Structure formats: structure tokens, C-alpha cells
Amino acid sequence: NDKIEICKETVVNYEKVEAVKNELPSTREIADLSEIFKVLGDPTRLKIVLALAKEELCVCDLATLVNLSVSAISHQLRLLRNLRLVKYRKSGKMVYYMLDDDHIESIINQALIHIRE
């Protein structure tokens, strides 16, 4: 059933509304969180993040994996790096990318569990 159920009567519980409002993140934090979900909403970037959750990879590896040019992958990595979702390390002439921390992997794993249920 696609119908959305709504209240038959308009009664606002201001005490609950105020309590919830006080528990919400700041406007800035909500905007930052929204930006993360927006960036992860792109299938290519999500595939990059999923791959980096398994193994650190260089730009050439990622380009091959997602079938894009090195310059296209670099652009995607820049967006992910600006949001602190990925980081890199240099090893000689190579640059390896990895997830910035375990938080992003945890978020994605929770979402996977949700869609697989």
C-alpha cells in the first residue's frame, strides 16, 4: 500500500517537538551530513568507497576497477577527499588511497544490512 497515513486531527505535542529539536545536530552539521550523503549518492563514488573499504588502491587501480579515466577518478577522489572520506599515502612514485577512517565503512555496512534484509 503506497498510501501515506496521516493524523486525522492536528494536535502538536510541543514538549516532544522541543525535546527533539534540542537533540538535533546543528544546522552546519546537518548541512555537512547532507553533503556526505549527496556525494555517496553517486554510484561511481560509492563503488570507489566500497573498493577502498576492501583494499588501499592507487588511482590506476581504481580507474581500471570502475572503468573510468585516471583524470575522471582523480576528480572523484578529490570530492571524496574534501569531505574527509578518503585519504592517501605516497610510496615512491605511487599514491595509494584508502578510507579516511572506519566510520564511513560502518555507515555503508549498516546501509547494506538494511537493503539486504
Secondary structure as the mmCIF struct_conf table of DSSP 4:
data_model
#
loop_
_struct_conf.conf_type_id
_struct_conf.id
_struct_conf.beg_label_comp_id
_struct_conf.beg_label_asym_id
_struct_conf.beg_label_seq_id
_struct_conf.end_label_comp_id
_struct_conf.end_label_asym_id
_struct_conf.end_label_seq_id
HELX_LH_PP_P HELX_LH_PP_P1 LYS A 3 GLU A 5
BEND BEND1 LYS A 8 GLU A 9
HELX_RH_AL_P HELX_RH_AL_P1 TYR A 14 GLU A 23
BEND BEND2 LEU A 24 LEU A 24
HELX_LH_PP_P HELX_LH_PP_P2 PRO A 25 SER A 26
HELX_RH_AL_P HELX_RH_AL_P2 THR A 27 LEU A 40
TURN_TY1_P TURN_TY1_P1 GLY A 41 GLY A 41
BEND BEND3 ASP A 42 ASP A 42
HELX_RH_AL_P HELX_RH_AL_P3 PRO A 43 LYS A 54
STRN STRN1 LEU A 57 CYS A 58
HELX_RH_AL_P HELX_RH_AL_P4 VAL A 59 VAL A 66
TURN_TY1_P TURN_TY1_P2 ASN A 67 ASN A 67
HELX_RH_AL_P HELX_RH_AL_P5 VAL A 70 ASN A 82
TURN_TY1_P TURN_TY1_P3 LEU A 83 ARG A 84
BEND BEND4 LEU A 85 LEU A 85
STRN STRN2 VAL A 86 SER A 91
TURN_TY1_P TURN_TY1_P4 GLY A 92 LYS A 93
STRN STRN3 MET A 94 LEU A 99
BEND BEND5 ASP A 100 ASP A 101
HELX_RH_AL_P HELX_RH_AL_P6 ASP A 102 ARG A 116
#
